[in-house]
Amino acid sequence: MADSEQLSSGLSGLSLDANTAEVPEAGSAEGQLPEPIVTSDGEWIDITTLVDRAASELASGALIKQTHFTLFDAMMSVEVMDPRLDMGILTADDALEVSQWDIDRQLTLREALWVALQLLRCEMTWHGSASLLQTLYTCNYFTANVDGLPIGQDSSNAVRDIVLFPIVIATGVGCRYVWSEFSRYNLFGEEDVQMGTIEPQFFADFSQRDADILLYEAHMYLEFRMNEPGARELIEIVDSRRHWLRALGLLSAERMIEDASAAADGLAELRQMHVAWPDDEGTPVRGVFDPKCMRRYAAAAPIKPRELIEGPACVQELERMAKDLELVESLVRVESVEHLVYMFQKIHIRAPSPFVRSLLMTTLANNEHVVLAESPEALVRRAVLEMVAAPPRALAGWFANGDIIRVFLDWFRTLAQNPPRARRVAYKCLGTWDALQGEAEQADIDAFGAEHPGRDAADPAQNPFWVSSWVYHMKLMLLEGALLGGVRLHVYAAYELPIIFGYATQGFEAHAAHLDRMHMGAPGAARTQRLQRVGVLVRAQREMAVATWLISHMFERLLVFRAPWHSKHSDAATVLRLESTSAQRARYALRFRHVSMLGSPTHLSFDGWCASAEHLDECLLPELLGHAQNALSAARTILGDAKDHRDSGNASVVDAWADACRLLYAVVVANLVAMARLQQSGVLRAKELMVSGAAALEYRQCFLQADADDAANDRPVRSKKQRKDIERARKWRDAVEALARDKLNVTCVQGAHPDWPVFSVPGA
């Protein structure tokens, strides 16, 4: 009876009418959170029947809620039907599994091996953008209170205390270092590693030296039991943990800046690390891992369990991280800012793990100093002087603006982001760089006027515009990276690729012309060589952009014609509708909204794009492929010359673009062969395919209208010529569909350089 009264009292604060409920004033007795509804013995009361009965009496739009529950709370809450609400609920099987956990369990070596391998899977999954609650915290040994346990000492549970716990603690110490690196600049946010709201538990009472000593003792213990099953595999895990921990300490940003040779020692440790996923994974231990551990933690939102990386895959991930750490070591050996730029382009291509990218940025900009303890101002000054012969007076006033230095570092931070965020950050920075270019132009005018009083400082023919030329060069690199980065992320639809690479062609053309101008105003052998190296890469990309533009235009002509075909299914037929010109214009504006406001280069307008597309429509398909082949031949020649004169800075970048160019060239040749065979075969009539884009567009409009009339059962009286035109148009459509289905494939596959699409040709 008392319980029933308490239940009624607890429900008295509920409002049954969401439209008339009033929120009590803050601080009033009515506004206080009610006590939980529990019985006298502390057990929760099941009110499901009561709520079901009350809900049956509610009208549409009514709501049962506490009086303190506001609109803000409603907007922040998770929907009742959201499956995440049940993520922490234990089923009968879950409860049975949890009940098996016993920290005092006597472990065998094979059981310890299984736990260590599963913990490695958790760690690598965490590195790959999972949260602690989904990975490391699911291991009860990892979150256990180790106070009072004889860790590292011979005890009645020796395998647990001398072998397993040292591995677990070493894992936590390594993750503690990684966590501190993530938290240092917070460059990546939760897109890479979900930190969440949970305070990390990484065995703070144990230092790296403590972990190393424990691992050494574990190694010695296992050597005495080498003949037992699981001992050899555990020794490999213990030794790899020691190498990993030592490398993390030696490759820290502080150590590398103080002593660059420490990085080489750290890499030597990593090269000694050998991890192979064993065939025998040990004996599973029930209760050790709790996938629904999130029920024990207060989180901002429910977190669902996550599948762990498979064993061989997580070993590959660990090896990849170890290899990527070589990028950190190479950062302290850059000879010039040009090499630094190439290095970050290489990072952008390889897309290493978030930990490696964060460590790279910490090393680049640590305590207001850049590589080898050089100040940001000095680095930017070197960057300008490597490419332009600016007098000291021109640089003095320009460096008074601190934003210029910050924006320069932002360029490197942009490339160090993960691909999606790098693209977004680049577009945000473009506006700042555009304003910076204007400031630099005015500074160049002032400096040139002071240097040459009698000359026109605003005339580009007289003023080399030292600093602003370099700023414009960097801005174009940022724009090109952001534009092509969407290809890697599959942001663009197939029908958008001609537009994207049409604009890219214009950007690379403007960039090449700008480098030619800089070459004229930058005397000196070293500057000439650097400008030539940069110019070679830009020109090669321009030819590749032209070829990709032509290839994608060919595929677009066959399939979509500058607009998607929307299928509308009906009982009569499938009707294909052409997207309106206004809708196409809106799509174009949306795609280029970030760059449409830039002062330079001149934006390719929608009308200009339509004019370019109409010009290409006059070419037959073999002509498009022939032009693409010529452009790629030029790109191959340029990149071949670049390989002959490359240095350690740009070698990997040249190789990546050369591989992508080779794959594109193979596609063009394969399509040329396919077209030649089609013209000689009777399967597809050449005259139905070898038409210009303008004629194909007329065919398309003809059969679209005819299909629409047939679907609507509205068949007007047609003349003999109209019927013949419709028949010819439908034959053309059938031929195009057969060509696309049997000979051509517009699916983009990733080449050596992920920003360049490669169109695969089946059987080529």
N, C-alpha and C positions, 0 to 999 in steps of 0.2 A: 504493500500500500504506500509505503514511504517512497518507493522507487517511482510509482505512478505519479505521485504528487510532484516529485522532483522533475519528472518528464514534462508534466503540464507547465510547471514553472519555467522550464527551459524553453518551451515553445511559445511562451507568452510574448516574447520579444519579436516574434515573426510577424511580418506583414503579408497578408494574402492578396493585396491589391497593389500592383506595381504602379498604377496610375495615381493613386491617392496617398501612397506612403510618404511620410515626411521623415527627413533625416534629423535626428536630435542634434542640438547644438553641441559643439565640441566641449568636452569636460563635464557634460551633464551625466547623471546617473544612468539615464536611458541609453546614452551613447557608449557606455562601457561594453567591452567584449564580454559576452556571457561565459560562465564557467562551462566546461565540457559536461555533457550529460552522462554521468556514470552512476553505477549502483554503489551501495554502501561498502561493498568489498572491492571497489576500484575497477570493476569490469565495465566495458562499454555496453550501451544498450542498443539493440537492434530496433531502429524506428522505420524499417522499410515498409511494413504494413501500414503504419500511420501515414507516411508520406504518400504512398499509393492511394490511400483513401482520400487524403486531402487534395491530391492532384486531380482525382476524378471529379471533384466539385469545382475546379477552376474553369473559368471561361477563357476563350482565346485571347491571348495577350496578357493574362494575369501571371503573377510570379510570386512564389514563396521565397522570402528572403529575410535576413536579419535587418533590423532597422538601420544598423550602421553600414550596411552594404551599399556603396555609392556607384554612380555611373563609372567613375574611374576604376573601381574594383572590377566592374563587369568587363571593361575594355581590356584590363590586364590579365583576366582569368583565362584558363584553358577551357575549351568547350567540353561539356559533359561527355559527349561521344568521342572525344579525342582519345585514341588508344593509348597515348602516353600516360593517361591517368592510371592505367592498370599495370604500368611497367614494373612497379615495385611490389605488386601483390604476389605473395607466394602461393603457388598451387600446392596440391598435396605432394607431388613429386619434388617441387622445390623445397618444401619444408623437410622432406625426408633427406634430401641432399645436404641442407644446411645443418641438420642435426648430426651429421657424420663428422663435422669439424671437431678436431681434438688437437690442440697445440702440443700436447704431451705424447702424441702418438709416436711409437718407436718406428723410425723410418729405415728402410733398406736403401742401398745405393741406387737400385733401379727406380725406386719411388722418388728419391731425391732428384734423379736425372729427369724424370717426367715433370716434376714441379719446376725445375730450372728451365727446361725447354718451353713450357707453357708461359713462364714469366718472360722469356725472351720474345715470344710472340706478342705478349701484352705490351712490352716496351716498344717494339717496332711499330705496332699498330698505333700507339700513342704518338710516336714520331710522325706518323702519317695522318695527322689531323683528327685524332680521336680525343676524348676527354679522359681524365683520370678515373672517373666513375665507370667508364666503359672498359677500362684496360687494367692499369696497375692496381687500382684499389679493389678489384675483384679478387685479388690474391690475399687470403687471410694472413699468410705469413708476412706479407708486405705491410699490412696495417696493424699487425699485432703489437702489443706492448711488450717490448723486450727487456724492460727493466727487471733485474734480478735473474735473468737467464744466463747460464754459464757459457756465453758465446765465445767460441775459440778455445774452450777448455774441454779436456776429456771428461765426459760425464756419462751417465747411464743412457743418454740419448745422443751418442757421439755423432752420428750421421747428421742429425738436425743441427747440433751446436757447432761442429767443426767444419761441415761441408755446406749444408743448405743455407743456413743463416748468413755466413760470409758472402755467398753469391747474392742473396737477397739484399744485404746491406750494400754491397758494391754496386748493385743495380740502382739502389736508391741514391747513393752518393753521385753516381754518374748523371742520373736524372736531375739531381739537385743543381749540378753545374749547368745542364741544358736549360732548366727552368730559369735560373738566374740570367742566362743569356737572352732568353725570350723576354724577360721582364726589363732588361736594361734600357732598350729604346722603344719597345712595344711597336715595332715596325709592321708586324704582320697581323696583329689582332687575333680574332678567333677564327679567321678563315683558314689558318694553317694549323694552329694548335689550340684546341678549345680549353682555355684555362678555367673557365667557369667561375663559381664563387667559393670553391672549396679551398681551404687553406692546405697547402701541400704538406705532406708528411714524408720527408726524404731522409730520415735518420740523422737529424741535425747534430746529435751527440757524437757522431762518428766523422772523423776527418778523412781526407783521401789517404793519408798515411795509415790511419787505422784500418781502412778497408784493404789496403795493399798488404799489410801484415797478416790480416785474417785470411786473405786469399793465399798467401805464401804457406801459412800453416795448413790450409786445406789441401794444397798441392802435396805437401810432405806427407800428410795423413793418407791421401789417396795412393801415393806411390807404394806405401806398405801393403795396400790392399789391391794391387794392380791386377791380380788374377781373378778378382771377383767381378761378376757381371755389372756393367755400368761404370766401373772405375775409370777406364780409359776415356770414355766419352765425357765424364765429369772433369777430368784433368784438362781436356781441351777447352771446356767452358770456363774453368777457373783461370787458365792462362790467358785466354782471349779477354776476359774481364780485366786482368791486370794490365794488358797492353792498351786496352781502350781507356782505362782511367788515367794512365800515365800520359797518353797522347792528349787527352782533353786538357790536362794541366799544362803541358808544354806548348800546346797550340793556343793558349789563351791570348787575348789581345795584349794584355799588359806584359806578358813574358816576351812576346814577339817584338814589341816596340822597345823594350829594354835590351833584349838580346835576340837578334834575328836568328842566330844559330840554334836557338832552342826549338824553333819550328822544324828544322831538319831532324833534330833528335826525336821530336814527336812523330814525324812521319816514319822514321826508322822503326819506332815502336809499332806503328800501325802495319808496316810491311811484315812484321813478325807475327801479326795476329792471324791465326788460322781458325776459321769456324766452318764446320761442315755438318749439315743436319744428319744425325745418325740414322741408320736403318732401323735400329732398335730404339724406340722412343721411351723405353722404360715402362714401369707399371703405374697406371693411373691410381690416384689417391682421392677418394671421395671426400667431399666437404671442403677441400682446400680452396676452390674457386667458387665465388658466389656472384654470378652474372647480374643479379638483382640487388647488388649492394647499395644502390642509390636510395633504397628505402631507409637506410641508416643516416643519411645526410640531408641537410636542408639545402636545396638547390633553387635557383631562380625559376627553373622550369623543369618538368620531368624529363629525364634522359633515358632513352630506350637502350637496351643492350645492343652490342655491335659485334659482328663476326670478326674474329681475329685473323690476321694475316696467316696464311698457311706456312708451315715450317720452312721448306726450301725458299719460298718467296721472302721470308723475313731475313734469312741468311743473305740473300742477294741484296736486300735493302741495307743491311749492315755493311756489306762490302762496298756498296755504292756510296754510302755516307763516308766511309773511310777514304775512298778515292776522291770524293768531292772535297775533303779537307785539304787535299793538295792545292786546291785553288786558294785557300787561306794562306798557305805557306808561300805560294808564288806571288801573293800580293806584296810581300815585303821586298821582292826582287824586281819590281817594275823599273825600267830605265827611263821612262818618259810618261807624260800624261797620255800621249797617243796610245802607248801600250796599256795603260790603265783603262782607257776607253774600250780597246779591243777585248780586254779581259772581261769586262762587264758585259760586253756583247756575247762573249762565250758563255758566261753565266746565264744570260737570258736564254740562250739556245739550249743549254743542258738542263736548266730548271732544277737545281739541286734541292736537297731537303731544306725545310724552313730553318732548322738549326744552323746549317752551314751558311745559308744566306744571312741570317742574323749575325753570325760570327764574322762574316765578311764585312758587314757594315760597321760592326764594332771596331774591327781592325782598321778600317778606312778612316773613320772619324771617331777617335777616342780622346776624350778630355780636351776637346777643341783643337786637337792636332790630327793631321792626316798622315798617310803612309810615312814610316820612318821618322816620326815626330816632326814632320813638316807642317807648318801652319796652313790652314785653308787658304789664306790670302796668298801665300807663297805658291801653293799648288795652282791656283787659278792664274797667277802671273806666269808661271811656267807654261800653262796650257795655251795662253795667248801668244807668248813669245815663240813657242815651238812652231806656230803656223803663220804669224805675221811679224813683220819687222817694225814693231811699234816703238817710238821713242819713249824714254822714261817719263817725259812730261805728259804724254797721252795716257799713261797708265796711272799716274799719281792721283789725278782727280777722280778717275773712274772707280778706284778701289776704296774711295771714301764711303761709298754706298755699301753697307753691310749686307743688304738684301741680295746683291749680286753673288756674293760668296755662298750665301745660303741656298740660292737657287741652283748654283753649280753642283753643290752636294746633293741637292734633291734629284738631279739627273741620275746619279749613281744609285740613290735610294730607290728610284723608280725601277731601274733595271733589276735591283735585288729583290723586288717583290715577287710573289707568285704571279703567274701569267694573267689571271683575271684582274687582280688588283693593280698590277703594273700598267695595264691598259687604261684603267680608270684614272689612276694617278697621273699618267702621262697626259691625258686629255685635260685634267684639271690644271696641270702645270703649263700647258701651252699658252693659256691666256697670260700668265705671269711672264713667260718668256717673251711674248709679243710686246708687252709693256717694257720689258727690260731692253729689248732691241731698240725701241724708240729712245729710251734714256741713253743707251750707248751711242746711238747715232748723233745725238746732240753733244755728248761728251767728245766724240771724235771731231765734230765740227769746231768746237771750242779749242781743242788741242791743236788741230791743224791750222786754225786761224792764228793761234799764238806762235806756232812754229814757222808759218809762212805768211807774214802779214799782207803781202800784196796779191795773194791768190784767192780764188773763189773757193771757200771751204765747203760750200754746199754742192759743188760740182763733182759727181762721181768720177769723171774723167781725170780730175786733179787730186781729189782726196781719196786715199785708199781705204778710209773708214776702217781703221785697224781693229778696234775692239768689237764694233758692231758686226763686222764680217765674221768674226769668230762666233759671236752670239747667234747669228743667223744660221751658221753651219750647225751648231748644236741644236737649235730649234728644229731644223729640218730633220736631223737624226731622230729627235724625239717624235716628230710627226710621222715619219716613216715607220718607226717601231710600233706606234700605236695603231696605225692603219693596218699593217700586215699582221699585227698580233691578233686581230679578230679572226684571221684564217685558222690559226692554231686552235682557237677556242670554238671554232665552228659557229661563230656569231652570224656570219653572212649566209643567206640562202643562195642556192645555185644561180638564180637569175640576177643576184646582186654582184657576183664576182666580176662581170665586165665593167660595172660602174666603179668598183673598188680599184681594180687594176688600171682602169682608165685614169682615175685620179692619181694613183701611185706613179704611173708613167709621167704625168705632168710634174709631180713632186720631184722625182729623180732627175728629170730634165732641168728643172730650175736649180736643183742642187749641183748638178754637173756644171752648169753655166756659172754658178757662183764660185765654185772651186777654180774654174779657169780664171776668173777675175782675181781671186786671191793669189793665184800663182803668178800673175803679172806684177802684183804689188808686194811680193814677199821674196826679196833676194836672199841668196844664201843656199849653199848646197844641201845642208841638213833640212831646211824648210822645204826646199824643192822636192826632196825625196819623200818627206812626209806627205806633202800635198799630193804627190803622184800616187802614193799608196792609197790614200783616202779616195782620190779621184777614180782609181781603178775599180774599187769596190762599188762606188756609186754608179759608175757607167755600166758595170756588169749587171747590177740590179735594175738599171733602166732597161737594158735589153731583155732581161728576164721578165720585167713587168710588161713590156710590149708584147712579148710572145704569149704570156699568160692571158693578157687582155684578148688577143686574137683567138686563142684556144677556147677560152671561156665564152667568147662571143659566138663561136661556132656551135658549141654545145647549147648555148642559150637560144640560138636560132632554131636548132632542131627541137628543143623541148618547150621553151617558155616564152620567147620573144618579148623580153623586157617586162614581163608581167606573169604572175602565177596563173595557171589555169585552175579555176575553182570548179570542182565537180559538184553538181547538184543532182542527186539521184531522184528519179521519179519512176513511176510504173511504166512510162512509155520509153524513156531513153535517158542517157546521161548527157547533160547539157554543159558545155564548156563556155564560161563567160570571160570576157576580156576585162581586165581591171581598167578603170577610167584613167584618163590622163591626170586628173586632179589627184586621184589616189596615188598614182606613181610619183607625182611631184611631192606629195606629202611624205611618202616613204623616203624619197631622196633627201628631203630637208631633215628628216629625223636621223638618217644615217650620218649626215655630215653636220649636225647641229653644233658639234664642238669646234669645228674648224671653219665654219662659215663666217665667223666674226674676226678671223685672223687678218692682219694687214697684208701678209705675204706667206706663202706664194699666192698668186691669184687663184681664187677658188674656181673650180670647174662648175659652172652653173648647170642647172637642169636642162636649159635650152641648149647650152653648149654640148652637154652629153648627148642629147637627142640628135644634134647635128653630126656628132662624131659617129653615133650608131647608124645614122642614115648613110653616112659615107661608107662604113664597113658593109652595109647591106648591099652595096653595089658589087661587092666581091663575091665570087663563087667560093664554095667550100674549099676546093683544092687551092685556090688563090690565098685564102686565109692561112691555110697550113703552110703554103710556100713562104709567105711573109714571116710566119712564126719561126720556120726553120732558119731563115736568114738571120733573124734577130738572135736566136739561140746560138747559131754558129759564131756570131760576133761576140756573144757573151762568153762562149767557150774559149775563144781566142784571147779575150781580155783576161779571163781568170787564169788561162795557161801562162800568159806573160807575168801575171801576179805571182804565180807559184815560183817562177824562175827568180823573182826578185823579192820574195817574201822574207820576213825575219821572224824571230821568235814571238813577236807581239801579235801579228795578224795571221799566223799560219793556220790556226784552227778555224778561224772565221772564213778564210779563203776556201779551205777544204769543205766546210759545210755548204757554202753556196755553190761550189763546183759540183758537189754530189747532187744537189737539187737541180742544177742546170742540166746535168747528165740525164737525170730521170725525165725531166721535161722534154729533152731532145728525143729520148727514146719514144715518148708518147707521140710526138709530132711525126716521126718517121713511121711508126706503126700505123697511124691514121692515114698517112699518105699512101702507104701500101694497101690499106683496106679500101680507100677510095678508088685506087687504080683497079683493084680486083672487081669492085662493084660495077665499074663502067664496062668491064669485059664480060660480066656474067649476066645471065638472063633472069636471075632471081629478083633483082631490083633494077628497074629501068633507069638508066642514067639520066635521061631527060627529065624524069620526075624529081630527081635529087639535085642535079647540077643546075640549080636556078639561083638567082640572086636573092638576097634577103628581102628586097622590095617585092619581087614576084611571089616569094613564099608567104609574105605577109598578106598579099591579096588572096592567095589560096586559102589561107587560114580564115580570114574574114568571111570568105565565101562559104566554106563548109560549116563554120560556126552558126551563121545565120540559117543555113539549111537545116542543121540539126535542131536548132531552136524551134523552127517552124514545125518540123516533124514531131518534136516532143509535145508541142502545144496542139497537135492535130489541126494545124492551120496551114494547109498546103496551097499556096496561091498558084494560079495558072502560070506556068513558066514556059518561056519560048524554048526552041530547040537549042539555041546557043547557051541559054542559062542552064539548061539541063546538062549540056556538055561541059560547061565550066564547073558545075558542081561535081560531076563525075570525075573530072580531072583533079579537082581540089581534094576529093576524098582519096583518090589513088595516091596523091602526093602525101597525104596524112598517113596512109597505110605504109608507104615506103619509108617515111621518116620514123614511124614507130618501129618498123622492122630494123632499120639501121641502128636506132638507139638501143633496141633490145638485143640484137645479135652481134653488133660490131663495136659499139661505143658504150662506155660506161662513165657517167659524170660524177661518180662517187669520188670524193677527195680522199686520198690516202696520204699519210705522213711520210715525207721524204727525210733526208738527212737534216735538213733545216726545217723546223716545224712551221715556220711562217710562210713557206711557199707550198702551194697545193700541187699535187701531182695527180693527174687524171689517169686512172688505170684503164688499160685496154685488155680485155680478156683474151688470152691466148697469144698476146704479143711477146 
